[in-house]
Amino acid sequence: MGKCPICKIVKLLAGIGALNWGLVALFNVNLVTTLLGDMTTPAKIVYILVGISGLMTLVTFIKQCPCGCTK
Ligand SMILES: [Zn+2]
């Protein structure tokens, strides 16, 4: 992944998602549900964005960044 704004946002969201999972396992604290409620529309939007970011992270693991910037 490169240094373009899209890559940074993707990394940020994927990081938040990973961190949240870690917190759930370690401390039983889910930041997303704590801040936005359990499976409310805003919480779902965050999960969907994190999911898309995770997918993009996996894609860029084997391919170039979807936005076209170099690695
Ligand atoms: Zn990029």
N, CA, C, O and the ligand as a Tripos MOL2 file, in Angstrom:
@<TRIPOS>MOLECULE
protein
  285   283    72     0     0
PROTEIN
NO_CHARGES

@<TRIPOS>ATOM
      1 N           0.8310   -1.2130    0.0000 N.3       1 MET1
      2 CA          0.0000    0.0000    0.0000 C.3       1 MET1
      3 C           0.8590    1.2530    0.0000 C.2       1 MET1
      4 O           1.9260    1.3020    0.6110 O.2       1 MET1
      5 N           0.3740    2.2370   -0.6850 N.am      2 GLY2
      6 CA          1.1420    3.4630   -0.8220 C.3       2 GLY2
      7 C           0.8340    4.4900    0.2380 C.2       2 GLY2
      8 O           0.3580    4.1620    1.3240 O.2       2 GLY2
      9 N           1.1090    5.7290   -0.0850 N.am      3 LYS3
     10 CA          0.9440    6.7950    0.9040 C.3       3 LYS3
     11 C          -0.1920    7.7420    0.5350 C.2       3 LYS3
     12 O          -0.2900    8.8370    1.0880 O.2       3 LYS3
     13 N          -1.0390    7.3340   -0.3850 N.am      4 CYS4
     14 CA         -2.1330    8.2000   -0.7910 C.3       4 CYS4
     15 C          -3.1970    8.2470    0.3200 C.2       4 CYS4
     16 O          -3.2120    7.3620    1.1760 O.2       4 CYS4
     17 N          -4.0760    9.2410    0.3290 N.am      5 PRO5
     18 CA         -5.0990    9.3580    1.3720 C.3       5 PRO5
     19 C          -5.9900    8.1330    1.4760 C.2       5 PRO5
     20 O          -6.3730    7.7470    2.5810 O.2       5 PRO5
     21 N          -6.3310    7.5080    0.3440 N.am      6 ILE6
     22 CA         -7.1920    6.3150    0.3810 C.3       6 ILE6
     23 C          -6.4950    5.1920    1.1470 C.2       6 ILE6
     24 O          -7.1040    4.5310    1.9880 O.2       6 ILE6
     25 N          -5.2190    4.9850    0.8470 N.am      7 CYS7
     26 CA         -4.4560    3.9410    1.5440 C.3       7 CYS7
     27 C          -4.4080    4.2130    3.0390 C.2       7 CYS7
     28 O          -4.5390    3.2950    3.8480 O.2       7 CYS7
     29 N          -4.2200    5.4750    3.4040 N.am      8 LYS8
     30 CA         -4.1430    5.8340    4.8210 C.3       8 LYS8
     31 C          -5.4660    5.5550    5.5210 C.2       8 LYS8
     32 O          -5.4810    5.0190    6.6290 O.2       8 LYS8
     33 N          -6.5780    5.9140    4.8820 N.am      9 ILE9
     34 CA         -7.8980    5.6800    5.4840 C.3       9 ILE9
     35 C          -8.1320    4.1790    5.6300 C.2       9 ILE9
     36 O          -8.6270    3.7190    6.6600 O.2       9 ILE9
     37 N          -7.7720    3.4130    4.5870 N.am     10 VAL10
     38 CA         -7.9420    1.9590    4.6250 C.3      10 VAL10
     39 C          -7.1280    1.3570    5.7760 C.2      10 VAL10
     40 O          -7.6240    0.5180    6.5280 O.2      10 VAL10
     41 N          -5.8830    1.7940    5.8980 N.am     11 LYS11
     42 CA         -5.0280    1.2950    6.9780 C.3      11 LYS11
     43 C          -5.6110    1.6520    8.3360 C.2      11 LYS11
     44 O          -5.6210    0.8310    9.2530 O.2      11 LYS11
     45 N          -6.0920    2.8730    8.4560 N.am     12 LEU12
     46 CA         -6.6720    3.3450    9.7160 C.3      12 LEU12
     47 C          -7.8730    2.4990   10.1070 C.2      12 LEU12
     48 O          -7.9740    2.0430   11.2460 O.2      12 LEU12
     49 N          -8.7850    2.2910    9.1600 N.am     13 LEU13
     50 CA        -10.0020    1.5250    9.4400 C.3      13 LEU13
     51 C          -9.6870    0.0610    9.7490 C.2      13 LEU13
     52 O         -10.2620   -0.5230   10.6680 O.2      13 LEU13
     53 N          -8.7760   -0.5250    8.9810 N.am     14 ALA14
     54 CA         -8.3940   -1.9170    9.2230 C.3      14 ALA14
     55 C          -7.7380   -2.0350   10.5940 C.2      14 ALA14
     56 O          -7.9410   -3.0210   11.3040 O.2      14 ALA14
     57 N          -6.9460   -1.0200   10.9660 N.am     15 GLY15
     58 CA         -6.3060   -0.9980   12.2760 C.3      15 GLY15
     59 C          -7.3190   -0.9070   13.3960 C.2      15 GLY15
     60 O          -7.2140   -1.6130   14.3990 O.2      15 GLY15
     61 N          -8.3060   -0.0320   13.2260 N.am     16 ILE16
     62 CA         -9.3650    0.1190   14.2290 C.3      16 ILE16
     63 C         -10.1120   -1.2010   14.4020 C.2      16 ILE16
     64 O         -10.3880   -1.6220   15.5250 O.2      16 ILE16
     65 N         -10.4370   -1.8490   13.2870 N.am     17 GLY17
     66 CA        -11.1440   -3.1190   13.3350 C.3      17 GLY17
     67 C         -10.3460   -4.1940   14.0520 C.2      17 GLY17
     68 O         -10.8870   -4.9360   14.8720 O.2      17 GLY17
     69 N          -9.0580   -4.2760   13.7420 N.am     18 ALA18
     70 CA         -8.1910   -5.2760   14.3740 C.3      18 ALA18
     71 C          -8.0530   -4.9950   15.8690 C.2      18 ALA18
     72 O          -8.1190   -5.9030   16.6970 O.2      18 ALA18
     73 N          -7.8610   -3.7310   16.1900 N.am     19 LEU19
     74 CA         -7.7270   -3.3060   17.5880 C.3      19 LEU19
     75 C          -8.9960   -3.6300   18.3700 C.2      19 LEU19
     76 O          -8.9400   -4.1010   19.5060 O.2      19 LEU19
     77 N         -10.1250   -3.3710   17.7480 N.am     20 ASN20
     78 CA        -11.4050   -3.6410   18.3990 C.3      20 ASN20
     79 C         -11.5620   -5.1290   18.7230 C.2      20 ASN20
     80 O         -12.0160   -5.4880   19.8090 O.2      20 ASN20
     81 N         -11.1860   -5.9820   17.7840 N.am     21 TRP21
     82 CA        -11.2460   -7.4320   18.0180 C.3      21 TRP21
     83 C         -10.3520   -7.8210   19.1810 C.2      21 TRP21
     84 O         -10.7350   -8.6230   20.0330 O.2      21 TRP21
     85 N          -9.1620   -7.2460   19.2080 N.am     22 GLY22
     86 CA         -8.2260   -7.5360   20.2910 C.3      22 GLY22
     87 C          -8.8040   -7.1210   21.6330 C.2      22 GLY22
     88 O          -8.6880   -7.8490   22.6190 O.2      22 GLY22
     89 N          -9.4270   -5.9490   21.6670 N.am     23 LEU23
     90 CA        -10.0230   -5.4480   22.9110 C.3      23 LEU23
     91 C         -11.1810   -6.3330   23.3640 C.2      23 LEU23
     92 O         -11.3550   -6.5810   24.5570 O.2      23 LEU23
     93 N         -11.9700   -6.8070   22.3990 N.am     24 VAL24
     94 CA        -13.0950   -7.6990   22.7340 C.3      24 VAL24
     95 C         -12.5610   -8.9730   23.3970 C.2      24 VAL24
     96 O         -13.0910   -9.4170   24.4160 O.2      24 VAL24
     97 N         -11.5170   -9.5510   22.8190 N.am     25 ALA25
     98 CA        -10.9540  -10.7990   23.3450 C.3      25 ALA25
     99 C         -10.2830  -10.5980   24.7030 C.2      25 ALA25
    100 O         -10.4460  -11.4130   25.6100 O.2      25 ALA25
    101 N          -9.5320   -9.5120   24.8350 N.am     26 LEU26
    102 CA         -8.7600   -9.3020   26.0590 C.3      26 LEU26
    103 C          -9.5830   -8.7350   27.2090 C.2      26 LEU26
    104 O          -9.4930   -9.2120   28.3410 O.2      26 LEU26
    105 N         -10.3670   -7.7390   26.9210 N.am     27 PHE27
    106 CA        -11.0470   -7.0020   27.9990 C.3      27 PHE27
    107 C         -12.5740   -7.0390   27.9080 C.2      27 PHE27
    108 O         -13.2630   -6.4330   28.7280 O.2      27 PHE27
    109 N         -13.0950   -7.7480   26.9140 N.am     28 ASN28
    110 CA        -14.5360   -7.7890   26.6880 C.3      28 ASN28
    111 C         -15.1180   -6.3880   26.4600 C.2      28 ASN28
    112 O         -16.2530   -6.0970   26.8400 O.2      28 ASN28
    113 N         -14.3150   -5.5400   25.8370 N.am     29 VAL29
    114 CA        -14.7480   -4.1800   25.5240 C.3      29 VAL29
    115 C         -14.8200   -4.0240   24.0100 C.2      29 VAL29
    116 O         -13.8210   -4.1890   23.3090 O.2      29 VAL29
    117 N         -16.0020   -3.7070   23.5200 N.am     30 ASN30
    118 CA        -16.1620   -3.4600   22.0900 C.3      30 ASN30
    119 C         -16.3510   -1.9540   21.8990 C.2      30 ASN30
    120 O         -17.4060   -1.4010   22.2100 O.2      30 ASN30
    121 N         -15.3000   -1.3020   21.3790 N.am     31 LEU31
    122 CA        -15.3460    0.1490   21.2320 C.3      31 LEU31
    123 C         -16.4830    0.6060   20.3300 C.2      31 LEU31
    124 O         -17.1250    1.6250   20.5870 O.2      31 LEU31
    125 N         -16.7250   -0.1630   19.2680 N.am     32 VAL32
    126 CA        -17.7560    0.2360   18.3070 C.3      32 VAL32
    127 C         -19.1350    0.2120   18.9610 C.2      32 VAL32
    128 O         -19.9090    1.1600   18.8310 O.2      32 VAL32
    129 N         -19.4360   -0.8860   19.6680 N.am     33 THR33
    130 CA        -20.7510   -0.9670   20.3020 C.3      33 THR33
    131 C         -20.8430   -0.0310   21.5070 C.2      33 THR33
    132 O         -21.9200    0.4780   21.8170 O.2      33 THR33
    133 N         -19.7180    0.1990   22.1880 N.am     34 THR34
    134 CA        -19.7090    1.1260   23.3210 C.3      34 THR34
    135 C         -20.0250    2.5470   22.8510 C.2      34 THR34
    136 O         -20.7890    3.2720   23.4870 O.2      34 THR34
    137 N         -19.4270    2.9220   21.7390 N.am     35 LEU35
    138 CA        -19.5970    4.2940   21.2460 C.3      35 LEU35
    139 C         -20.8750    4.4720   20.4310 C.2      35 LEU35
    140 O         -21.5180    5.5190   20.4970 O.2      35 LEU35
    141 N         -21.2370    3.4490   19.6660 N.am     36 LEU36
    142 CA        -22.3260    3.6230   18.6970 C.3      36 LEU36
    143 C         -23.5490    2.7470   18.9500 C.2      36 LEU36
    144 O         -24.5560    2.8710   18.2520 O.2      36 LEU36
    145 N         -23.4670    1.8570   19.9500 N.am     37 GLY37
    146 CA        -24.5880    0.9640   20.2260 C.3      37 GLY37
    147 C         -24.4240   -0.3700   19.5330 C.2      37 GLY37
    148 O         -23.6130   -0.5140   18.6180 O.2      37 GLY37
    149 N         -25.2170   -1.3650   19.9860 N.am     38 ASP38
    150 CA        -25.0780   -2.7190   19.4640 C.3      38 ASP38
    151 C         -25.8910   -2.8940   18.1830 C.2      38 ASP38
    152 O         -27.1220   -2.8640   18.1990 O.2      38 ASP38
    153 N         -25.1860   -3.0740   17.0920 N.am     39 MET39
    154 CA        -25.7890   -3.3090   15.7840 C.3      39 MET39
    155 C         -26.7870   -2.2140   15.3660 C.2      39 MET39
    156 O         -27.7920   -2.4850   14.7080 O.2      39 MET39
    157 N         -26.4850   -0.9900   15.7640 N.am     40 THR40
    158 CA        -27.2540    0.1400   15.2600 C.3      40 THR40
    159 C         -26.7320    0.4580   13.8620 C.2      40 THR40
    160 O         -25.7010   -0.0690   13.4440 O.2      40 THR40
    161 N         -27.4400    1.3130   13.1510 N.am     41 THR41
    162 CA        -27.0170    1.6390   11.7830 C.3      41 THR41
    163 C         -25.5920    2.2370   11.7540 C.2      41 THR41
    164 O         -24.7830    1.8160   10.9270 O.2      41 THR41
    165 N         -25.2620    3.2130   12.6370 N.am     42 PRO42
    166 CA        -23.8820    3.7350   12.6050 C.3      42 PRO42
    167 C         -22.8430    2.6550   12.9080 C.2      42 PRO42
    168 O         -21.7790    2.6250   12.2900 O.2      42 PRO42
    169 N         -23.1540    1.7570   13.8700 N.am     43 ALA43
    170 CA        -22.2210    0.6730   14.1990 C.3      43 ALA43
    171 C         -22.0390   -0.2470   12.9940 C.2      43 ALA43
    172 O         -20.9250   -0.6790   12.6990 O.2      43 ALA43
    173 N         -23.1360   -0.5420   12.3040 N.am     44 LYS44
    174 CA        -23.0590   -1.3980   11.1120 C.3      44 LYS44
    175 C         -22.2190   -0.7430   10.0240 C.2      44 LYS44
    176 O         -21.4430   -1.4130    9.3430 O.2      44 LYS44
    177 N         -22.3770    0.5720    9.8640 N.am     45 ILE45
    178 CA        -21.5960    1.2940    8.8510 C.3      45 ILE45
    179 C         -20.1060    1.1500    9.1580 C.2      45 ILE45
    180 O         -19.3000    0.9080    8.2590 O.2      45 ILE45
    181 N         -19.7440    1.3030   10.4480 N.am     46 VAL46
    182 CA        -18.3430    1.1450   10.8460 C.3      46 VAL46
    183 C         -17.8560   -0.2660   10.5250 C.2      46 VAL46
    184 O         -16.7710   -0.4350    9.9680 O.2      46 VAL46
    185 N         -18.6590   -1.2870   10.8760 N.am     47 TYR47
    186 CA        -18.2600   -2.6690   10.6030 C.3      47 TYR47
    187 C         -18.1020   -2.9180    9.1070 C.2      47 TYR47
    188 O         -17.1730   -3.6020    8.6770 O.2      47 TYR47
    189 N         -19.0160   -2.3560    8.3200 N.am     48 ILE48
    190 CA        -18.9390   -2.5400    6.8650 C.3      48 ILE48
    191 C         -17.6730   -1.8750    6.3190 C.2      48 ILE48
    192 O         -16.9680   -2.4520    5.4920 O.2      48 ILE48
    193 N         -17.3900   -0.6460    6.7950 N.am     49 LEU49
    194 CA        -16.1880    0.0680    6.3450 C.3      49 LEU49
    195 C         -14.9250   -0.6930    6.7450 C.2      49 LEU49
    196 O         -13.9810   -0.8010    5.9620 O.2      49 LEU49
    197 N         -14.9170   -1.2180    7.9650 N.am     50 VAL50
    198 CA        -13.7700   -2.0080    8.4320 C.3      50 VAL50
    199 C         -13.6240   -3.2650    7.5740 C.2      50 VAL50
    200 O         -12.5150   -3.6630    7.2190 O.2      50 VAL50
    201 N         -14.7700   -3.8850    7.2430 N.am     51 GLY51
    202 CA        -14.7510   -5.0760    6.3950 C.3      51 GLY51
    203 C         -14.1840   -4.7840    5.0180 C.2      51 GLY51
    204 O         -13.3650   -5.5410    4.4970 O.2      51 GLY51
    205 N         -14.6300   -3.6730    4.4300 N.am     52 ILE52
    206 CA        -14.1360   -3.2860    3.1070 C.3      52 ILE52
    207 C         -12.6360   -2.9930    3.1790 C.2      52 ILE52
    208 O         -11.8750   -3.3720    2.2890 O.2      52 ILE52
    209 N         -12.2260   -2.3140    4.2530 N.am     53 SER53
    210 CA        -10.8070   -1.9870    4.4300 C.3      53 SER53
    211 C          -9.9670   -3.2460    4.5840 C.2      53 SER53
    212 O          -8.8610   -3.3430    4.0520 O.2      53 SER53
    213 N         -10.5140   -4.2120    5.3250 N.am     54 GLY54
    214 CA         -9.8080   -5.4830    5.4820 C.3      54 GLY54
    215 C          -9.6410   -6.1790    4.1460 C.2      54 GLY54
    216 O          -8.5800   -6.7250    3.8420 O.2      54 GLY54
    217 N         -10.7020   -6.1540    3.3500 N.am     55 LEU55
    218 CA        -10.6650   -6.7700    2.0290 C.3      55 LEU55
    219 C          -9.6230   -6.0790    1.1470 C.2      55 LEU55
    220 O          -8.8350   -6.7310    0.4630 O.2      55 LEU55
    221 N          -9.6400   -4.7400    1.1800 N.am     56 MET56
    222 CA         -8.6820   -3.9790    0.3680 C.3      56 MET56
    223 C          -7.2540   -4.2480    0.8200 C.2      56 MET56
    224 O          -6.3390   -4.3250    0.0000 O.2      56 MET56
    225 N          -7.0680   -4.3900    2.1380 N.am     57 THR57
    226 CA         -5.7340   -4.7180    2.6600 C.3      57 THR57
    227 C          -5.2650   -6.0620    2.1190 C.2      57 THR57
    228 O          -4.1070   -6.2130    1.7290 O.2      57 THR57
    229 N          -6.1750   -7.0430    2.0970 N.am     58 LEU58
    230 CA         -5.8260   -8.3670    1.5760 C.3      58 LEU58
    231 C          -5.5280   -8.3140    0.0840 C.2      58 LEU58
    232 O          -4.5960   -8.9580   -0.3970 O.2      58 LEU58
    233 N          -6.3330   -7.5370   -0.6480 N.am     59 VAL59
    234 CA         -6.1300   -7.4200   -2.0980 C.3      59 VAL59
    235 C          -4.7760   -6.7800   -2.3890 C.2      59 VAL59
    236 O          -4.0470   -7.2480   -3.2640 O.2      59 VAL59
    237 N          -4.4370   -5.7250   -1.6710 N.am     60 THR60
    238 CA         -3.1690   -5.0420   -1.9070 C.3      60 THR60
    239 C          -1.9840   -5.8770   -1.4350 C.2      60 THR60
    240 O          -0.8390   -5.5790   -1.7740 O.2      60 THR60
    241 N          -2.2590   -6.9380   -0.6420 N.am     61 PHE61
    242 CA         -1.1970   -7.8460   -0.2160 C.3      61 PHE61
    243 C          -0.6310   -8.5830   -1.4280 C.2      61 PHE61
    244 O           0.5570   -8.9000   -1.4830 O.2      61 PHE61
    245 N          -1.5040   -8.8480   -2.3960 N.am     62 ILE62
    246 CA         -1.0540   -9.5640   -3.5940 C.3      62 ILE62
    247 C          -1.0460   -8.6710   -4.8290 C.2      62 ILE62
    248 O          -0.3040   -8.9170   -5.7800 O.2      62 ILE62
    249 N          -1.8780   -7.6350   -4.8060 N.am     63 LYS63
    250 CA         -1.9490   -6.7310   -5.9460 C.3      63 LYS63
    251 C          -1.5910   -5.3180   -5.5110 C.2      63 LYS63
    252 O          -1.4260   -5.0200   -4.3280 O.2      63 LYS63
    253 N          -1.4780   -4.4710   -6.5130 N.am     64 GLN64
    254 CA         -1.1910   -3.0710   -6.2180 C.3      64 GLN64
    255 C          -2.4230   -2.3950   -5.6200 C.2      64 GLN64
    256 O          -3.5450   -2.8780   -5.7720 O.2      64 GLN64
    257 N          -2.2030   -1.2900   -4.9480 N.am     65 CYS65
    258 CA         -3.2790   -0.5140   -4.3590 C.3      65 CYS65
    259 C          -4.3590   -0.2040   -5.4050 C.2      65 CYS65
    260 O          -4.0360    0.2190   -6.5150 O.2      65 CYS65
    261 N          -5.6520   -0.4130   -5.0540 N.am     66 PRO66
    262 CA         -6.7380   -0.1960   -6.0250 C.3      66 PRO66
    263 C          -6.7740    1.2270   -6.5740 C.2      66 PRO66
    264 O          -7.2460    1.4500   -7.6880 O.2      66 PRO66
    265 N          -6.2820    2.1830   -5.8010 N.am     67 CYS67
    266 CA         -6.3070    3.5640   -6.2800 C.3      67 CYS67
    267 C          -5.1550    3.8510   -7.2260 C.2      67 CYS67
    268 O          -5.0770    4.9430   -7.7890 O.2      67 CYS67
    269 N          -4.2500    2.8770   -7.4120 N.am     68 GLY68
    270 CA         -3.2310    3.0100   -8.4450 C.3      68 GLY68
    271 C          -1.8900    3.5400   -7.9860 C.2      68 GLY68
    272 O          -0.9450    3.5730   -8.7740 O.2      68 GLY68
    273 N          -1.7770    3.9580   -6.7290 N.am     69 CYS69
    274 CA         -0.4900    4.4700   -6.2650 C.3      69 CYS69
    275 C           0.4800    3.3050   -6.0790 C.2      69 CYS69
    276 O           0.0530    2.1730   -5.8500 O.2      69 CYS69
    277 N           1.7530    3.5710   -6.1750 N.am     70 THR70
    278 CA          2.7560    2.4960   -6.0860 C.3      70 THR70
    279 C           3.0630    2.1700   -4.6210 C.2      70 THR70
    280 O           2.7850    2.9600   -3.7190 O.2      70 THR70
    281 N           3.6320    1.0070   -4.4170 N.am     71 LYS71
    282 CA          3.8520    0.5280   -3.0450 C.3      71 LYS71
    283 C           4.9610    1.2520   -2.3150 C.2      71 LYS71
    284 O           5.2430    0.9430   -1.1580 O.2      71 LYS71
    285 ZN         -3.1360    4.0860   -2.6440 Zn       72 ZN72
@<TRIPOS>BOND
     1     1     2 1
     2     2     3 1
     3     3     4 2
     4     3     5 am
     5     5     6 1
     6     6     7 1
     7     7     8 2
     8     7     9 am
     9     9    10 1
    10    10    11 1
    11    11    12 2
    12    11    13 am
    13    13    14 1
    14    14    15 1
    15    15    16 2
    16    15    17 am
    17    17    18 1
    18    18    19 1
    19    19    20 2
    20    19    21 am
    21    21    22 1
    22    22    23 1
    23    23    24 2
    24    23    25 am
    25    25    26 1
    26    26    27 1
    27    27    28 2
    28    27    29 am
    29    29    30 1
    30    30    31 1
    31    31    32 2
    32    31    33 am
    33    33    34 1
    34    34    35 1
    35    35    36 2
    36    35    37 am
    37    37    38 1
    38    38    39 1
    39    39    40 2
    40    39    41 am
    41    41    42 1
    42    42    43 1
    43    43    44 2
    44    43    45 am
    45    45    46 1
    46    46    47 1
    47    47    48 2
    48    47    49 am
    49    49    50 1
    50    50    51 1
    51    51    52 2
    52    51    53 am
    53    53    54 1
    54    54    55 1
    55    55    56 2
    56    55    57 am
    57    57    58 1
    58    58    59 1
    59    59    60 2
    60    59    61 am
    61    61    62 1
    62    62    63 1
    63    63    64 2
    64    63    65 am
    65    65    66 1
    66    66    67 1
    67    67    68 2
    68    67    69 am
    69    69    70 1
    70    70    71 1
    71    71    72 2
    72    71    73 am
    73    73    74 1
    74    74    75 1
    75    75    76 2
    76    75    77 am
    77    77    78 1
    78    78    79 1
    79    79    80 2
    80    79    81 am
    81    81    82 1
    82    82    83 1
    83    83    84 2
    84    83    85 am
    85    85    86 1
    86    86    87 1
    87    87    88 2
    88    87    89 am
    89    89    90 1
    90    90    91 1
    91    91    92 2
    92    91    93 am
    93    93    94 1
    94    94    95 1
    95    95    96 2
    96    95    97 am
    97    97    98 1
    98    98    99 1
    99    99   100 2
   100    99   101 am
   101   101   102 1
   102   102   103 1
   103   103   104 2
   104   103   105 am
   105   105   106 1
   106   106   107 1
   107   107   108 2
   108   107   109 am
   109   109   110 1
   110   110   111 1
   111   111   112 2
   112   111   113 am
   113   113   114 1
   114   114   115 1
   115   115   116 2
   116   115   117 am
   117   117   118 1
   118   118   119 1
   119   119   120 2
   120   119   121 am
   121   121   122 1
   122   122   123 1
   123   123   124 2
   124   123   125 am
   125   125   126 1
   126   126   127 1
   127   127   128 2
   128   127   129 am
   129   129   130 1
   130   130   131 1
   131   131   132 2
   132   131   133 am
   133   133   134 1
   134   134   135 1
   135   135   136 2
   136   135   137 am
   137   137   138 1
   138   138   139 1
   139   139   140 2
   140   139   141 am
   141   141   142 1
   142   142   143 1
   143   143   144 2
   144   143   145 am
   145   145   146 1
   146   146   147 1
   147   147   148 2
   148   147   149 am
   149   149   150 1
   150   150   151 1
   151   151   152 2
   152   151   153 am
   153   153   154 1
   154   154   155 1
   155   155   156 2
   156   155   157 am
   157   157   158 1
   158   158   159 1
   159   159   160 2
   160   159   161 am
   161   161   162 1
   162   162   163 1
   163   163   164 2
   164   163   165 am
   165   165   166 1
   166   166   167 1
   167   167   168 2
   168   167   169 am
   169   169   170 1
   170   170   171 1
   171   171   172 2
   172   171   173 am
   173   173   174 1
   174   174   175 1
   175   175   176 2
   176   175   177 am
   177   177   178 1
   178   178   179 1
   179   179   180 2
   180   179   181 am
   181   181   182 1
   182   182   183 1
   183   183   184 2
   184   183   185 am
   185   185   186 1
   186   186   187 1
   187   187   188 2
   188   187   189 am
   189   189   190 1
   190   190   191 1
   191   191   192 2
   192   191   193 am
   193   193   194 1
   194   194   195 1
   195   195   196 2
   196   195   197 am
   197   197   198 1
   198   198   199 1
   199   199   200 2
   200   199   201 am
   201   201   202 1
   202   202   203 1
   203   203   204 2
   204   203   205 am
   205   205   206 1
   206   206   207 1
   207   207   208 2
   208   207   209 am
   209   209   210 1
   210   210   211 1
   211   211   212 2
   212   211   213 am
   213   213   214 1
   214   214   215 1
   215   215   216 2
   216   215   217 am
   217   217   218 1
   218   218   219 1
   219   219   220 2
   220   219   221 am
   221   221   222 1
   222   222   223 1
   223   223   224 2
   224   223   225 am
   225   225   226 1
   226   226   227 1
   227   227   228 2
   228   227   229 am
   229   229   230 1
   230   230   231 1
   231   231   232 2
   232   231   233 am
   233   233   234 1
   234   234   235 1
   235   235   236 2
   236   235   237 am
   237   237   238 1
   238   238   239 1
   239   239   240 2
   240   239   241 am
   241   241   242 1
   242   242   243 1
   243   243   244 2
   244   243   245 am
   245   245   246 1
   246   246   247 1
   247   247   248 2
   248   247   249 am
   249   249   250 1
   250   250   251 1
   251   251   252 2
   252   251   253 am
   253   253   254 1
   254   254   255 1
   255   255   256 2
   256   255   257 am
   257   257   258 1
   258   258   259 1
   259   259   260 2
   260   259   261 am
   261   261   262 1
   262   262   263 1
   263   263   264 2
   264   263   265 am
   265   265   266 1
   266   266   267 1
   267   267   268 2
   268   267   269 am
   269   269   270 1
   270   270   271 1
   271   271   272 2
   272   271   273 am
   273   273   274 1
   274   274   275 1
   275   275   276 2
   276   275   277 am
   277   277   278 1
   278   278   279 1
   279   279   280 2
   280   279   281 am
   281   281   282 1
   282   282   283 1
   283   283   284 2
@<TRIPOS>SUBSTRUCTURE
     1 MET1         2 RESIDUE 1 A MET
     2 GLY2         6 RESIDUE 1 A GLY
     3 LYS3        10 RESIDUE 1 A LYS
     4 CYS4        14 RESIDUE 1 A CYS
     5 PRO5        18 RESIDUE 1 A PRO
     6 ILE6        22 RESIDUE 1 A ILE
     7 CYS7        26 RESIDUE 1 A CYS
     8 LYS8        30 RESIDUE 1 A LYS
     9 ILE9        34 RESIDUE 1 A ILE
    10 VAL10       38 RESIDUE 1 A VAL
    11 LYS11       42 RESIDUE 1 A LYS
    12 LEU12       46 RESIDUE 1 A LEU
    13 LEU13       50 RESIDUE 1 A LEU
    14 ALA14       54 RESIDUE 1 A ALA
    15 GLY15       58 RESIDUE 1 A GLY
    16 ILE16       62 RESIDUE 1 A ILE
    17 GLY17       66 RESIDUE 1 A GLY
    18 ALA18       70 RESIDUE 1 A ALA
    19 LEU19       74 RESIDUE 1 A LEU
    20 ASN20       78 RESIDUE 1 A ASN
    21 TRP21       82 RESIDUE 1 A TRP
    22 GLY22       86 RESIDUE 1 A GLY
    23 LEU23       90 RESIDUE 1 A LEU
    24 VAL24       94 RESIDUE 1 A VAL
    25 ALA25       98 RESIDUE 1 A ALA
    26 LEU26      102 RESIDUE 1 A LEU
    27 PHE27      106 RESIDUE 1 A PHE
    28 ASN28      110 RESIDUE 1 A ASN
    29 VAL29      114 RESIDUE 1 A VAL
    30 ASN30      118 RESIDUE 1 A ASN
    31 LEU31      122 RESIDUE 1 A LEU
    32 VAL32      126 RESIDUE 1 A VAL
    33 THR33      130 RESIDUE 1 A THR
    34 THR34      134 RESIDUE 1 A THR
    35 LEU35      138 RESIDUE 1 A LEU
    36 LEU36      142 RESIDUE 1 A LEU
    37 GLY37      146 RESIDUE 1 A GLY
    38 ASP38      150 RESIDUE 1 A ASP
    39 MET39      154 RESIDUE 1 A MET
    40 THR40      158 RESIDUE 1 A THR
    41 THR41      162 RESIDUE 1 A THR
    42 PRO42      166 RESIDUE 1 A PRO
    43 ALA43      170 RESIDUE 1 A ALA
    44 LYS44      174 RESIDUE 1 A LYS
    45 ILE45      178 RESIDUE 1 A ILE
    46 VAL46      182 RESIDUE 1 A VAL
    47 TYR47      186 RESIDUE 1 A TYR
    48 ILE48      190 RESIDUE 1 A ILE
    49 LEU49      194 RESIDUE 1 A LEU
    50 VAL50      198 RESIDUE 1 A VAL
    51 GLY51      202 RESIDUE 1 A GLY
    52 ILE52      206 RESIDUE 1 A ILE
    53 SER53      210 RESIDUE 1 A SER
    54 GLY54      214 RESIDUE 1 A GLY
    55 LEU55      218 RESIDUE 1 A LEU
    56 MET56      222 RESIDUE 1 A MET
    57 THR57      226 RESIDUE 1 A THR
    58 LEU58      230 RESIDUE 1 A LEU
    59 VAL59      234 RESIDUE 1 A VAL
    60 THR60      238 RESIDUE 1 A THR
    61 PHE61      242 RESIDUE 1 A PHE
    62 ILE62      246 RESIDUE 1 A ILE
    63 LYS63      250 RESIDUE 1 A LYS
    64 GLN64      254 RESIDUE 1 A GLN
    65 CYS65      258 RESIDUE 1 A CYS
    66 PRO66      262 RESIDUE 1 A PRO
    67 CYS67      266 RESIDUE 1 A CYS
    68 GLY68      270 RESIDUE 1 A GLY
    69 CYS69      274 RESIDUE 1 A CYS
    70 THR70      278 RESIDUE 1 A THR
    71 LYS71      282 RESIDUE 1 A LYS
    72 ZN72       285 GROUP 0 **** ****
